[in-house]
Amino acid sequence: MHCLRVTPPLPTPALLDAAGSGDADARQQLFRDWAPVVLRWCKSLGGPKVDAEDAAHDVLVTALTRLPTLREAARFDAWMFGITRRVLTGHRRTAWVRGWIPGFTPDVPDSAEGPNARIERNQTGARVQAILERLPEDHREILVLCDLEERSDEAAAALLGVAVGTAKSRLRRARERFQILAERSGLAADNAPAALGGGR
Amino acid sequence: MNNYEDAKSAARERFEPSELAVARLSRRAAATLDQPRPSRRPVYAGFAALSVAAAALLFALRPTVTVSALAADTATTMQVSDDVALSYAGRGEVTTDGAHSRVAWELGTLDVEVTPNRGVDLVIETPEATVRVIGTGFTVARDALGSAVDVRHGIVAVRCGDGREGQLTAGQSMTCLPVRAAGMLARAKALAAGGAGDADVLVALDAGLRLDASAPVRAELSARRIRTLSALGRDEEAAAAASAWLAGDETIRRAEVEDLAFAVAMRRGDCATATRLAKTDAQAATAAACER
């Protein structure tokens, strides 16, 4: 299986200590490496109603504030993913509440791309996002980690804090469910079975 | 969309954050973290009250900072302060307290006029470039090709994200190239769409491949590089690049690279390789004829 380089190298304990102590350079390096990862997670897992940049901002601020509580530098990625999940849960709840306030317009930036050449790709991307949004959270997470980001089952299990067997069975069920929803939503039949890479 | 790879690629593209969004996020998070956090311990309540009073005083005396969004499809002007005027068509954001101004420019053309010799502190930032004003008039244009700075009069200092820097005087210009592989891919696409020569496109693709890239971007850059080498008639290099690419396990653009490799092998008269690469009946027949 080939792997995308979706995760930067884990930060060294020295870098984490420096960033936790307020060292601006160390903090910038952490941002440089991890802001793209966190923002990608927030975009793919947060759904269309969550402002991904707002959520990612909260994740980074929370992480930097709580760095002293990180016990194992080797598990920094799982720790960041855990913070991202909790922050996204809060943002999803807020978005849901706002949806019930009459006249309230969610403050979500327009992510539409300008050039016409990208419209078709965006439509397909938007449809995949809409299908992901309709999946249970655990299915959405495993699909994003394993199929979109192409992590191994073992790596995804480590991030999610579950056994490898659990991750595998969850991934199988998530793919089945995604396929059903993809076919219902009209994503082309030849796209549907593995639109997220389920063919591996 | 003819195959699932396109759908997967489209979904990834949708979720891939832009350089600008990452830069904006990092700045915003850093600004939040730099704000002093209030103490929660009651023992400090008195100090807190004093601090609040002092802060209120400072707040009342501070320069008024204003943040304005810039967004216009047609040329629009804005007087940032007595000494700074902007004319723009595109989008960005300007922050100013009167004496110090900073413009984060995202896309489009930004024209700046600064009254010289008034000690104006103005910085224009794009993802690829930082331009510091030294009393002048100049234009910053950002598109897929990069950020171009053109100076009409006066002097500006430009620092590109790739480390290049210089001072520009009237009539001089400088273009800061994208600093991420995805940006270089966009530049290569824009060059090709704009009718630039294949040699120029190849330079952008090679530059993108020298940068740290995610697997999808690297695959796209590599596939386009093979196609461009082929278009330039550099079949030996195209064949070698295609062979190396196909030896990997990347799936994105594989069918396209296989077709390219087949066509290059046929052009070179390498019938054995063409036979090995043939995927369709027509290709197999062509390769068989070549072997005969």
Boltz contact constraints between the chains, C-beta under 6 A:
constraints:
  - contact:
      token1: [A, 2]
      token2: [B, 249]
      max_distance: 6.0
  - contact:
      token1: [A, 2]
      token2: [B, 250]
      max_distance: 6.0
  - contact:
      token1: [A, 4]
      token2: [B, 214]
      max_distance: 6.0
  - contact:
      token1: [A, 4]
      token2: [B, 215]
      max_distance: 6.0
  - contact:
      token1: [A, 5]
      token2: [B, 214]
      max_distance: 6.0
  - contact:
      token1: [A, 5]
      token2: [B, 215]
      max_distance: 6.0
  - contact:
      token1: [A, 31]
      token2: [B, 26]
      max_distance: 6.0
  - contact:
      token1: [A, 35]
      token2: [B, 22]
      max_distance: 6.0
  - contact:
      token1: [A, 35]
      token2: [B, 25]
      max_distance: 6.0
  - contact:
      token1: [A, 35]
      token2: [B, 26]
      max_distance: 6.0
  - contact:
      token1: [A, 36]
      token2: [B, 17]
      max_distance: 6.0
  - contact:
      token1: [A, 36]
      token2: [B, 22]
      max_distance: 6.0
  - contact:
      token1: [A, 39]
      token2: [B, 17]
      max_distance: 6.0
  - contact:
      token1: [A, 39]
      token2: [B, 25]
      max_distance: 6.0
  - contact:
      token1: [A, 40]
      token2: [B, 15]
      max_distance: 6.0
  - contact:
      token1: [A, 40]
      token2: [B, 17]
      max_distance: 6.0
  - contact:
      token1: [A, 43]
      token2: [B, 15]
      max_distance: 6.0
  - contact:
      token1: [A, 44]
      token2: [B, 15]
      max_distance: 6.0
  - contact:
      token1: [A, 53]
      token2: [B, 25]
      max_distance: 6.0
  - contact:
      token1: [A, 56]
      token2: [B, 25]
      max_distance: 6.0
  - contact:
      token1: [A, 57]
      token2: [B, 28]
      max_distance: 6.0
  - contact:
      token1: [A, 57]
      token2: [B, 29]
      max_distance: 6.0
  - contact:
      token1: [A, 60]
      token2: [B, 29]
      max_distance: 6.0
  - contact:
      token1: [A, 61]
      token2: [B, 29]
      max_distance: 6.0
  - contact:
      token1: [A, 61]
      token2: [B, 32]
      max_distance: 6.0
  - contact:
      token1: [A, 64]
      token2: [B, 33]
      max_distance: 6.0
  - contact:
      token1: [A, 121]
      token2: [B, 10]
      max_distance: 6.0
  - contact:
      token1: [A, 124]
      token2: [B, 1]
      max_distance: 6.0
  - contact:
      token1: [A, 124]
      token2: [B, 7]
      max_distance: 6.0
  - contact:
      token1: [A, 124]
      token2: [B, 10]
      max_distance: 6.0
  - contact:
      token1: [A, 125]
      token2: [B, 10]
      max_distance: 6.0
  - contact:
      token1: [A, 125]
      token2: [B, 11]
      max_distance: 6.0
  - contact:
      token1: [A, 125]
      token2: [B, 14]
      max_distance: 6.0
  - contact:
      token1: [A, 128]
      token2: [B, 11]
      max_distance: 6.0
  - contact:
      token1: [A, 191]
      token2: [B, 4]
      max_distance: 6.0
  - contact:
      token1: [A, 191]
      token2: [B, 7]
      max_distance: 6.0
  - contact:
      token1: [A, 194]
      token2: [B, 4]
      max_distance: 6.0
  - contact:
      token1: [A, 195]
      token2: [B, 4]
      max_distance: 6.0
  - contact:
      token1: [A, 195]
      token2: [B, 7]
      max_distance: 6.0
  - contact:
      token1: [A, 197]
      token2: [B, 8]
      max_distance: 6.0
